[in-house]
Amino acid sequence: MAEAKAAGRSPEPAARDAGRDPEAVSRFVEHFAAQLVEAGLPRMPARVFAALLASDTGTLTSAELGERLKISPAAVSGAVRYLAQVHMVSREREPGSRRERYRVRADQWYEALTNREVILKRWEDALREGVASLGADSPAGRRLAETLAFFEFLQDEVAAMMERWRVHRERTFGRG
């Protein structure tokens, strides 16, 4: 590890997360990734996200991800591209290097849920248009109106819940 730092390279992933059973970490990553896949996330992005989440720093390079997950650089690239598009990871350039590091933040779930508000707002707008086009008194119009009401309710509840989370997080972890 000292040699890697002296040579200007990052220490190996196992050195940064020293003291852990690599098999246990790998089992966690694969188990959590499987849960994400069941929730609709593609398999490779789920594995990459779980690996980032399980790293002490929350950041890994493409090579480190490939090594930990035993996957090709192309698989890492595709997974990271997907995760960046859905705002689950961010890319950072290593100072003085062309290498990128991929980061998952501590407030990842908060950010992911907050970013969904934009999508919900678009769905609400489309549903309003659908109700107007189909007629509020038609069976389809009533179904769309109920769906619209659900999304409006969800928006209000999520906003209130996120505010309660900010307060709880600050009280529990001492940061806002």
Rosetta constraint file for C-alpha pairs under 8 A:
AtomPair CA 1 CA 5 HARMONIC 6.33 0.50
AtomPair CA 1 CA 11 HARMONIC 5.14 0.50
AtomPair CA 1 CA 12 HARMONIC 6.94 0.50
AtomPair CA 1 CA 15 HARMONIC 6.78 0.50
AtomPair CA 2 CA 6 HARMONIC 6.05 0.50
AtomPair CA 2 CA 11 HARMONIC 7.74 0.50
AtomPair CA 3 CA 7 HARMONIC 6.05 0.50
AtomPair CA 4 CA 8 HARMONIC 6.27 0.50
AtomPair CA 4 CA 9 HARMONIC 4.94 0.50
AtomPair CA 4 CA 10 HARMONIC 6.07 0.50
AtomPair CA 4 CA 11 HARMONIC 5.44 0.50
AtomPair CA 4 CA 12 HARMONIC 7.90 0.50
AtomPair CA 5 CA 9 HARMONIC 5.43 0.50
AtomPair CA 5 CA 10 HARMONIC 6.12 0.50
AtomPair CA 5 CA 11 HARMONIC 6.35 0.50
AtomPair CA 11 CA 15 HARMONIC 6.31 0.50
AtomPair CA 11 CA 16 HARMONIC 6.61 0.50
AtomPair CA 12 CA 16 HARMONIC 6.60 0.50
AtomPair CA 12 CA 64 HARMONIC 7.70 0.50
AtomPair CA 13 CA 17 HARMONIC 6.38 0.50
AtomPair CA 13 CA 64 HARMONIC 6.47 0.50
AtomPair CA 13 CA 68 HARMONIC 7.87 0.50
AtomPair CA 14 CA 18 HARMONIC 5.75 0.50
AtomPair CA 14 CA 22 HARMONIC 7.72 0.50
AtomPair CA 16 CA 56 HARMONIC 7.15 0.50
AtomPair CA 17 CA 55 HARMONIC 6.76 0.50
AtomPair CA 17 CA 56 HARMONIC 6.03 0.50
AtomPair CA 20 CA 24 HARMONIC 7.71 0.50
AtomPair CA 20 CA 25 HARMONIC 7.29 0.50
AtomPair CA 21 CA 25 HARMONIC 6.37 0.50
AtomPair CA 22 CA 26 HARMONIC 6.04 0.50
AtomPair CA 23 CA 27 HARMONIC 6.10 0.50
AtomPair CA 24 CA 28 HARMONIC 6.23 0.50
AtomPair CA 25 CA 29 HARMONIC 6.19 0.50
AtomPair CA 25 CA 54 HARMONIC 7.35 0.50
AtomPair CA 26 CA 30 HARMONIC 6.17 0.50
AtomPair CA 27 CA 31 HARMONIC 5.95 0.50
AtomPair CA 28 CA 32 HARMONIC 5.92 0.50
AtomPair CA 29 CA 33 HARMONIC 5.92 0.50
AtomPair CA 29 CA 47 HARMONIC 6.58 0.50
AtomPair CA 29 CA 50 HARMONIC 5.17 0.50
AtomPair CA 29 CA 51 HARMONIC 5.72 0.50
AtomPair CA 29 CA 54 HARMONIC 7.01 0.50
AtomPair CA 30 CA 34 HARMONIC 6.08 0.50
AtomPair CA 30 CA 47 HARMONIC 6.50 0.50
AtomPair CA 30 CA 50 HARMONIC 7.63 0.50
AtomPair CA 31 CA 35 HARMONIC 6.49 0.50
AtomPair CA 32 CA 36 HARMONIC 6.36 0.50
AtomPair CA 32 CA 50 HARMONIC 6.40 0.50
AtomPair CA 33 CA 37 HARMONIC 6.15 0.50
AtomPair CA 33 CA 43 HARMONIC 7.11 0.50
AtomPair CA 33 CA 46 HARMONIC 4.79 0.50
AtomPair CA 33 CA 47 HARMONIC 4.96 0.50
AtomPair CA 33 CA 49 HARMONIC 7.68 0.50
AtomPair CA 33 CA 50 HARMONIC 5.79 0.50
AtomPair CA 34 CA 38 HARMONIC 6.25 0.50
AtomPair CA 34 CA 43 HARMONIC 7.48 0.50
AtomPair CA 34 CA 46 HARMONIC 7.49 0.50
AtomPair CA 35 CA 39 HARMONIC 6.41 0.50
AtomPair CA 36 CA 40 HARMONIC 6.51 0.50
AtomPair CA 36 CA 41 HARMONIC 5.56 0.50
AtomPair CA 36 CA 46 HARMONIC 5.90 0.50
AtomPair CA 37 CA 41 HARMONIC 4.64 0.50
AtomPair CA 37 CA 42 HARMONIC 5.75 0.50
AtomPair CA 37 CA 43 HARMONIC 5.63 0.50
AtomPair CA 37 CA 46 HARMONIC 6.39 0.50
AtomPair CA 41 CA 45 HARMONIC 7.02 0.50
AtomPair CA 41 CA 46 HARMONIC 6.00 0.50
AtomPair CA 42 CA 46 HARMONIC 6.12 0.50
AtomPair CA 43 CA 47 HARMONIC 6.32 0.50
AtomPair CA 44 CA 48 HARMONIC 6.24 0.50
AtomPair CA 44 CA 75 HARMONIC 7.10 0.50
AtomPair CA 44 CA 76 HARMONIC 7.74 0.50
AtomPair CA 44 CA 79 HARMONIC 5.67 0.50
AtomPair CA 45 CA 49 HARMONIC 5.98 0.50
AtomPair CA 45 CA 78 HARMONIC 7.84 0.50
AtomPair CA 45 CA 79 HARMONIC 4.26 0.50
AtomPair CA 45 CA 80 HARMONIC 6.62 0.50
AtomPair CA 45 CA 82 HARMONIC 6.76 0.50
AtomPair CA 45 CA 83 HARMONIC 6.28 0.50
AtomPair CA 46 CA 50 HARMONIC 6.10 0.50
AtomPair CA 47 CA 51 HARMONIC 6.13 0.50
AtomPair CA 47 CA 69 HARMONIC 7.56 0.50
AtomPair CA 48 CA 52 HARMONIC 6.26 0.50
AtomPair CA 48 CA 65 HARMONIC 6.88 0.50
AtomPair CA 48 CA 69 HARMONIC 7.68 0.50
AtomPair CA 48 CA 76 HARMONIC 7.24 0.50
AtomPair CA 48 CA 79 HARMONIC 6.72 0.50
AtomPair CA 48 CA 80 HARMONIC 7.37 0.50
AtomPair CA 49 CA 53 HARMONIC 6.12 0.50
AtomPair CA 49 CA 83 HARMONIC 7.62 0.50
AtomPair CA 49 CA 88 HARMONIC 7.72 0.50
AtomPair CA 49 CA 89 HARMONIC 7.67 0.50
AtomPair CA 49 CA 104 HARMONIC 7.61 0.50
AtomPair CA 50 CA 54 HARMONIC 6.11 0.50
AtomPair CA 51 CA 55 HARMONIC 6.35 0.50
AtomPair CA 51 CA 65 HARMONIC 7.26 0.50
AtomPair CA 51 CA 68 HARMONIC 7.64 0.50
AtomPair CA 51 CA 69 HARMONIC 7.70 0.50
AtomPair CA 52 CA 58 HARMONIC 5.29 0.50
AtomPair CA 52 CA 59 HARMONIC 6.05 0.50
AtomPair CA 52 CA 60 HARMONIC 6.58 0.50
AtomPair CA 52 CA 102 HARMONIC 7.84 0.50
AtomPair CA 52 CA 103 HARMONIC 6.96 0.50
AtomPair CA 52 CA 104 HARMONIC 6.23 0.50
AtomPair CA 53 CA 58 HARMONIC 5.79 0.50
AtomPair CA 53 CA 104 HARMONIC 6.40 0.50
AtomPair CA 54 CA 58 HARMONIC 7.21 0.50
AtomPair CA 55 CA 59 HARMONIC 6.97 0.50
AtomPair CA 55 CA 60 HARMONIC 7.77 0.50
AtomPair CA 58 CA 103 HARMONIC 5.56 0.50
AtomPair CA 58 CA 104 HARMONIC 5.36 0.50
AtomPair CA 58 CA 105 HARMONIC 6.67 0.50
AtomPair CA 59 CA 101 HARMONIC 6.04 0.50
AtomPair CA 59 CA 102 HARMONIC 5.25 0.50
AtomPair CA 59 CA 103 HARMONIC 4.32 0.50
AtomPair CA 59 CA 104 HARMONIC 6.55 0.50
AtomPair CA 60 CA 64 HARMONIC 5.79 0.50
AtomPair CA 60 CA 65 HARMONIC 6.26 0.50
AtomPair CA 60 CA 101 HARMONIC 5.34 0.50
AtomPair CA 60 CA 102 HARMONIC 5.49 0.50
AtomPair CA 60 CA 103 HARMONIC 6.88 0.50
AtomPair CA 61 CA 65 HARMONIC 6.19 0.50
AtomPair CA 61 CA 99 HARMONIC 7.32 0.50
AtomPair CA 61 CA 100 HARMONIC 6.08 0.50
AtomPair CA 61 CA 101 HARMONIC 4.43 0.50
AtomPair CA 61 CA 102 HARMONIC 6.09 0.50
AtomPair CA 62 CA 66 HARMONIC 6.10 0.50
AtomPair CA 62 CA 73 HARMONIC 6.67 0.50
AtomPair CA 62 CA 76 HARMONIC 6.24 0.50
AtomPair CA 62 CA 77 HARMONIC 7.38 0.50
AtomPair CA 62 CA 100 HARMONIC 7.44 0.50
AtomPair CA 62 CA 101 HARMONIC 7.10 0.50
AtomPair CA 62 CA 102 HARMONIC 7.71 0.50
AtomPair CA 63 CA 67 HARMONIC 6.10 0.50
AtomPair CA 63 CA 73 HARMONIC 7.12 0.50
AtomPair CA 64 CA 68 HARMONIC 6.09 0.50
AtomPair CA 65 CA 69 HARMONIC 5.95 0.50
AtomPair CA 65 CA 70 HARMONIC 7.93 0.50
AtomPair CA 65 CA 71 HARMONIC 7.81 0.50
AtomPair CA 65 CA 76 HARMONIC 6.94 0.50
AtomPair CA 66 CA 70 HARMONIC 5.30 0.50
AtomPair CA 66 CA 71 HARMONIC 4.79 0.50
AtomPair CA 66 CA 72 HARMONIC 5.90 0.50
AtomPair CA 66 CA 73 HARMONIC 6.27 0.50
AtomPair CA 66 CA 76 HARMONIC 6.50 0.50
AtomPair CA 67 CA 71 HARMONIC 7.02 0.50
AtomPair CA 71 CA 75 HARMONIC 6.26 0.50
AtomPair CA 71 CA 76 HARMONIC 7.00 0.50
AtomPair CA 72 CA 76 HARMONIC 6.44 0.50
AtomPair CA 73 CA 77 HARMONIC 6.06 0.50
AtomPair CA 74 CA 78 HARMONIC 6.18 0.50
AtomPair CA 75 CA 79 HARMONIC 6.12 0.50
AtomPair CA 76 CA 80 HARMONIC 6.00 0.50
AtomPair CA 77 CA 81 HARMONIC 6.03 0.50
AtomPair CA 78 CA 82 HARMONIC 6.29 0.50
AtomPair CA 79 CA 83 HARMONIC 6.20 0.50
AtomPair CA 80 CA 84 HARMONIC 5.94 0.50
AtomPair CA 80 CA 89 HARMONIC 7.41 0.50
AtomPair CA 80 CA 102 HARMONIC 7.68 0.50
AtomPair CA 81 CA 85 HARMONIC 6.23 0.50
AtomPair CA 82 CA 86 HARMONIC 6.47 0.50
AtomPair CA 83 CA 87 HARMONIC 6.12 0.50
AtomPair CA 83 CA 88 HARMONIC 5.09 0.50
AtomPair CA 83 CA 89 HARMONIC 5.63 0.50
AtomPair CA 84 CA 88 HARMONIC 5.85 0.50
AtomPair CA 84 CA 89 HARMONIC 5.09 0.50
AtomPair CA 84 CA 90 HARMONIC 5.81 0.50
AtomPair CA 84 CA 91 HARMONIC 7.55 0.50
AtomPair CA 86 CA 112 HARMONIC 7.91 0.50
AtomPair CA 87 CA 111 HARMONIC 7.89 0.50
AtomPair CA 87 CA 112 HARMONIC 6.50 0.50
AtomPair CA 87 CA 115 HARMONIC 7.77 0.50
AtomPair CA 88 CA 104 HARMONIC 6.79 0.50
AtomPair CA 88 CA 108 HARMONIC 6.67 0.50
AtomPair CA 88 CA 112 HARMONIC 6.44 0.50
AtomPair CA 89 CA 102 HARMONIC 6.40 0.50
AtomPair CA 89 CA 103 HARMONIC 5.39 0.50
AtomPair CA 89 CA 104 HARMONIC 4.94 0.50
AtomPair CA 89 CA 105 HARMONIC 7.56 0.50
AtomPair CA 90 CA 102 HARMONIC 5.71 0.50
AtomPair CA 90 CA 103 HARMONIC 5.23 0.50
AtomPair CA 90 CA 104 HARMONIC 6.71 0.50
AtomPair CA 91 CA 100 HARMONIC 6.36 0.50
AtomPair CA 91 CA 101 HARMONIC 5.84 0.50
AtomPair CA 91 CA 102 HARMONIC 4.72 0.50
AtomPair CA 91 CA 103 HARMONIC 6.32 0.50
AtomPair CA 92 CA 100 HARMONIC 5.45 0.50
AtomPair CA 92 CA 101 HARMONIC 5.13 0.50
AtomPair CA 92 CA 102 HARMONIC 6.21 0.50
AtomPair CA 92 CA 103 HARMONIC 7.34 0.50
AtomPair CA 93 CA 97 HARMONIC 7.10 0.50
AtomPair CA 93 CA 98 HARMONIC 6.69 0.50
AtomPair CA 93 CA 99 HARMONIC 6.07 0.50
AtomPair CA 93 CA 100 HARMONIC 4.48 0.50
AtomPair CA 93 CA 101 HARMONIC 6.16 0.50
AtomPair CA 94 CA 98 HARMONIC 6.83 0.50
AtomPair CA 94 CA 99 HARMONIC 5.80 0.50
AtomPair CA 94 CA 100 HARMONIC 5.80 0.50
AtomPair CA 94 CA 101 HARMONIC 6.60 0.50
AtomPair CA 104 CA 108 HARMONIC 6.41 0.50
AtomPair CA 107 CA 111 HARMONIC 6.26 0.50
AtomPair CA 108 CA 112 HARMONIC 6.08 0.50
AtomPair CA 109 CA 113 HARMONIC 6.09 0.50
AtomPair CA 110 CA 114 HARMONIC 6.03 0.50
AtomPair CA 110 CA 162 HARMONIC 7.39 0.50
AtomPair CA 111 CA 115 HARMONIC 6.05 0.50
AtomPair CA 112 CA 116 HARMONIC 6.54 0.50
AtomPair CA 113 CA 117 HARMONIC 7.17 0.50
AtomPair CA 115 CA 119 HARMONIC 7.56 0.50
AtomPair CA 116 CA 120 HARMONIC 6.24 0.50
AtomPair CA 117 CA 121 HARMONIC 6.09 0.50
AtomPair CA 117 CA 155 HARMONIC 6.94 0.50
AtomPair CA 118 CA 122 HARMONIC 6.40 0.50
AtomPair CA 119 CA 123 HARMONIC 6.29 0.50
AtomPair CA 120 CA 124 HARMONIC 6.13 0.50
AtomPair CA 120 CA 151 HARMONIC 6.75 0.50
AtomPair CA 120 CA 155 HARMONIC 7.41 0.50
AtomPair CA 121 CA 125 HARMONIC 6.30 0.50
AtomPair CA 122 CA 126 HARMONIC 6.25 0.50
AtomPair CA 123 CA 127 HARMONIC 6.03 0.50
AtomPair CA 124 CA 128 HARMONIC 6.14 0.50
AtomPair CA 124 CA 148 HARMONIC 5.72 0.50
AtomPair CA 124 CA 151 HARMONIC 6.66 0.50
AtomPair CA 124 CA 152 HARMONIC 7.26 0.50
AtomPair CA 125 CA 129 HARMONIC 6.36 0.50
AtomPair CA 126 CA 130 HARMONIC 6.17 0.50
AtomPair CA 127 CA 131 HARMONIC 6.12 0.50
AtomPair CA 127 CA 144 HARMONIC 6.10 0.50
AtomPair CA 127 CA 145 HARMONIC 7.26 0.50
AtomPair CA 127 CA 147 HARMONIC 7.68 0.50
AtomPair CA 127 CA 148 HARMONIC 5.90 0.50
AtomPair CA 128 CA 132 HARMONIC 6.29 0.50
AtomPair CA 128 CA 144 HARMONIC 7.93 0.50
AtomPair CA 128 CA 145 HARMONIC 7.43 0.50
AtomPair CA 128 CA 148 HARMONIC 7.03 0.50
AtomPair CA 129 CA 133 HARMONIC 6.09 0.50
AtomPair CA 130 CA 134 HARMONIC 5.90 0.50
AtomPair CA 130 CA 141 HARMONIC 7.09 0.50
AtomPair CA 130 CA 144 HARMONIC 6.92 0.50
AtomPair CA 131 CA 135 HARMONIC 5.56 0.50
AtomPair CA 131 CA 136 HARMONIC 5.44 0.50
AtomPair CA 131 CA 140 HARMONIC 7.96 0.50
AtomPair CA 131 CA 141 HARMONIC 4.76 0.50
AtomPair CA 131 CA 142 HARMONIC 7.43 0.50
AtomPair CA 131 CA 144 HARMONIC 5.95 0.50
AtomPair CA 131 CA 145 HARMONIC 6.13 0.50
AtomPair CA 132 CA 136 HARMONIC 6.56 0.50
AtomPair CA 132 CA 141 HARMONIC 7.68 0.50
AtomPair CA 134 CA 138 HARMONIC 6.71 0.50
AtomPair CA 134 CA 140 HARMONIC 6.71 0.50
AtomPair CA 134 CA 141 HARMONIC 5.24 0.50
AtomPair CA 135 CA 141 HARMONIC 5.29 0.50
AtomPair CA 136 CA 141 HARMONIC 4.54 0.50
AtomPair CA 136 CA 142 HARMONIC 5.56 0.50
AtomPair CA 136 CA 145 HARMONIC 7.07 0.50
AtomPair CA 137 CA 141 HARMONIC 6.15 0.50
AtomPair CA 137 CA 142 HARMONIC 6.15 0.50
AtomPair CA 138 CA 142 HARMONIC 6.07 0.50
AtomPair CA 139 CA 143 HARMONIC 6.22 0.50
AtomPair CA 140 CA 144 HARMONIC 6.18 0.50
AtomPair CA 141 CA 145 HARMONIC 6.01 0.50
AtomPair CA 142 CA 146 HARMONIC 6.15 0.50
AtomPair CA 143 CA 147 HARMONIC 6.27 0.50
AtomPair CA 144 CA 148 HARMONIC 6.02 0.50
AtomPair CA 145 CA 149 HARMONIC 6.12 0.50
AtomPair CA 146 CA 150 HARMONIC 6.20 0.50
AtomPair CA 147 CA 151 HARMONIC 6.37 0.50
AtomPair CA 148 CA 152 HARMONIC 6.19 0.50
AtomPair CA 149 CA 153 HARMONIC 6.05 0.50
AtomPair CA 150 CA 154 HARMONIC 6.05 0.50
AtomPair CA 151 CA 155 HARMONIC 6.09 0.50
AtomPair CA 152 CA 156 HARMONIC 6.46 0.50
AtomPair CA 153 CA 157 HARMONIC 6.20 0.50
AtomPair CA 154 CA 158 HARMONIC 5.92 0.50
AtomPair CA 155 CA 159 HARMONIC 6.16 0.50
AtomPair CA 156 CA 160 HARMONIC 6.33 0.50
AtomPair CA 157 CA 161 HARMONIC 5.98 0.50
AtomPair CA 158 CA 162 HARMONIC 5.95 0.50
AtomPair CA 159 CA 163 HARMONIC 6.39 0.50
AtomPair CA 160 CA 164 HARMONIC 6.39 0.50
AtomPair CA 161 CA 165 HARMONIC 6.15 0.50
AtomPair CA 162 CA 166 HARMONIC 6.25 0.50
AtomPair CA 163 CA 167 HARMONIC 6.54 0.50
AtomPair CA 164 CA 168 HARMONIC 6.13 0.50
AtomPair CA 165 CA 169 HARMONIC 5.80 0.50
AtomPair CA 166 CA 170 HARMONIC 6.19 0.50
AtomPair CA 166 CA 176 HARMONIC 6.40 0.50
AtomPair CA 167 CA 171 HARMONIC 6.23 0.50
AtomPair CA 167 CA 176 HARMONIC 7.67 0.50
AtomPair CA 168 CA 172 HARMONIC 5.95 0.50
AtomPair CA 169 CA 173 HARMONIC 5.53 0.50
AtomPair CA 169 CA 174 HARMONIC 7.01 0.50
AtomPair CA 169 CA 175 HARMONIC 6.85 0.50
AtomPair CA 169 CA 176 HARMONIC 6.86 0.50
AtomPair CA 170 CA 174 HARMONIC 4.50 0.50
AtomPair CA 170 CA 175 HARMONIC 4.59 0.50
AtomPair CA 170 CA 176 HARMONIC 5.01 0.50
AtomPair CA 171 CA 175 HARMONIC 7.68 0.50
